[in-house]
Amino acid sequence: MISSLGYLIFDFATVFALVYYDNVPLWFVRFTHQGFILFLDIALSSIYLYMDMLNRNQRRYSRSELSLIIASYLVVIASILFAPISYYIEEDGIYSYGVMVNCVYAILIIYSFMTVFQTLRHIKNKDHRKQKICVLMTMVLWMGFGGIQILEPKILISSVGISAIILLMFLSLENPSEYLDSETRAFNYYALKAVLQEYLSRQKDYSIVSMELDEASIIENYTSSNVIAEVLVEIKSFIEKNFKTPCYRMNRMTLAFIVDNKKIAKLDTYLEILADRFSQTWELKDRSVRLNAHANVLCCPEDYPFDGNVVELLDFAEESETYGRSIGFVRRIDDKAREKRIRHRQILYVVSDAIKNDDIDMYYQPIYSLKEKKFTNAEALVRLKDNQTIGFISPEEFIPLSEKKGMIMPLSSLIFNHVFNFMSENNLKKKGVNHIEVNLSGLQSVDANLPKLMKSLLMKYNISPDSVNLEITESIAVTSGYMLKKNMDELRKFGCSFSMDDFGTGYSNLSRIAKADFEMIKIDKSLLWPCFKEEGTDSTNNAKILLENMISMLLKIGRKIVVEGIETKEQFEYLESLGITYAQGFYFSKPIPEDEFLKFIEEKNC
């Protein structure tokens, strides 16, 4: 932008110099043309270099690459200083010509074609597609104006072309504010992502230090909502002042900065300074705040390889505090965290491969009806296994990872197709199985397309809606809000039923449960097992009082009750005496594959 402005200024100056050729010194006329050519070269080469850096996913050059760029400028400067130039000044027009002017044409042609070639070569890459299309438009426009200027030198149209290019670039290319956090004016997540991409490409040691506020939500509950932003502004100012490095806002509660290879020896000193500062109060506009916080430290390549993915690097950096070597202010990555990162990558590969190849195994755990004295229901459970690497993978691992990486929707669709196909092919209703329970993920339960998807699948496999019971975990049921209720209402009208899974795991609000439209409540095993831990002790008696009153309350408000995790005859008989509706657990059967489930039902329900 600056070089284009310089180009415009010298373009107008050359016109002025030629119009008043007899009244200005000859050196001034030559000087205006020299400036014109120099800034034109800088403007066009900058556009090319910009596109080159976008395609390389890197924003700086090595010394050897920079040397080549500088050499090209030296050639241009040499032609400006020593090449001859002549001037045509007649009544029908004024313009300049000669070797120096031919340099202008050469610059225009070479850089324009190089830029177009560089852009078209990477146009299929979706990254920075908007910038690439914009640059192509500006180059076509510029080449059109430049071509007219070459063919008709008396028509001074190049400045119009460069003005149009400036306007398009200003409106369409990078806006610095896109990389700034609006609240703190620190660089944002996207800026951090771009910078870390450079560090990965350069393959030099660096560390990411992220400072996370531990009790930010509590502070906000007792103060105004902008207090956290004020605190982060103070932290940002402290870091930039003391460590002379930019600060990035990773997420709402976290700021980060990078210690590069030149300052890596000072890392421990920086951490000591931070720990000391966070032990003191932070002075805001109208209050003093003492913060509980910690600093996560991720060192590369020790903790993360240079050939890794920058998005995975950021995810790893944000999650790293879970595996710190200590619980103090400074928390470093340990072997457990590194192993877990590798395992997560393997799991995601298995999930992706399973979705791609329709390769999942469905297991079914029978559910016993105390009223009908047979197995009338079953819970469908997905299983993933990779025999070559990590073996069996628990849903508690791959479901949260699938949600985080955007794989849960295709995975859930695959699960429903498998379950409904199994129900349809084997006509489970005739075998005494009234319905199959299928778990909904958090994202799927609030997906606006859920009712449409369920209806289309039920119709595709010719399954009655009352054969399907959708399980929603207690945490999702309590926190999901309006969209979940809307989906439940629409699917219930269609004929589906719902059960609340994992009831009693810590999120319960009894008034919500009373109002919620769940036909069944599934009581988690964590409420059952303490009742049989140490018979006769106060803790066991208290656990029984809690469970008995909970079951009594749920029955009185008309809910059917499933108790999970039943493993002994004693547990079953105790729950039977309390009047529960359904029983589920290893006492009856573990989750079993489809063919074993069919045999189990035929044997037990005959």
Sequence and secondary structure as in RCSB ss.txt:
>XXXX:A:sequence
MISSLGYLIFDFATVFALVYYDNVPLWFVRFTHQGFILFLDIALSSIYLYMDMLNRNQRRYSRSELSLIIASYLV
VIASILFAPISYYIEEDGIYSYGVMVNCVYAILIIYSFMTVFQTLRHIKNKDHRKQKICVLMTMVLWMGFGGIQI
LEPKILISSVGISAIILLMFLSLENPSEYLDSETRAFNYYALKAVLQEYLSRQKDYSIVSMELDEASIIENYTSS
NVIAEVLVEIKSFIEKNFKTPCYRMNRMTLAFIVDNKKIAKLDTYLEILADRFSQTWELKDRSVRLNAHANVLCC
PEDYPFDGNVVELLDFAEESETYGRSIGFVRRIDDKAREKRIRHRQILYVVSDAIKNDDIDMYYQPIYSLKEKKF
TNAEALVRLKDNQTIGFISPEEFIPLSEKKGMIMPLSSLIFNHVFNFMSENNLKKKGVNHIEVNLSGLQSVDANL
PKLMKSLLMKYNISPDSVNLEITESIAVTSGYMLKKNMDELRKFGCSFSMDDFGTGYSNLSRIAKADFEMIKIDK
SLLWPCFKEEGTDSTNNAKILLENMISMLLKIGRKIVVEGIETKEQFEYLESLGITYAQGFYFSKPIPEDEFLKF
IEEKNC
>XXXX:A:secstr
 HHHHHHHHHHHHHHHHHHTGGGS HHHHHHHHHHHHHHHHHHHHHHHHHHHHHHHT S   HHHHHHHHHHHHH
HHHHHHHS  EEEEETTEEEEESHHHHHHHHHHHHHHHHHHHHHHHTTTS TTHHHHHHHHHHHHHHHHHHHHHH
H TTS  HHHHHHHHHHHHHHHS  GGGGB TTT SB HHHHHHHHHHHHHHT  EEEEEEEETTHHHHHHHS T
THHHHHHHHHHHHHHHHH S  EEEETTEEEEEE TTTGGGHHHHHHHHHHHHTS EE SS EE   EEEEEEEE
TTTS TTS HHHHHHHHHHGGGG S SSSEEE  HHHHHHHHHHHHHHHHHHHHHHHT  EEEEEEEEETTTTEE
EEEEEEEEEEETTTTEEE HHHHHHHHHHTT HHHHHHHHHHHHHHHHHHHTGGGGT  EEEEE  HHHHT TTH
HHHHHHHHHHTT  GGGEEEEEEHHHHHH THHHHHHHHHHHHHT EEEEEEETSS   HHHHHHS  SEEEE H
HHHGGGGSSTTSHHHHHHHHHHHHHHHHHHHTT EEEE    SHHHHHHHHHHT SEE STTT   EEHHHHHHH
HHHH  
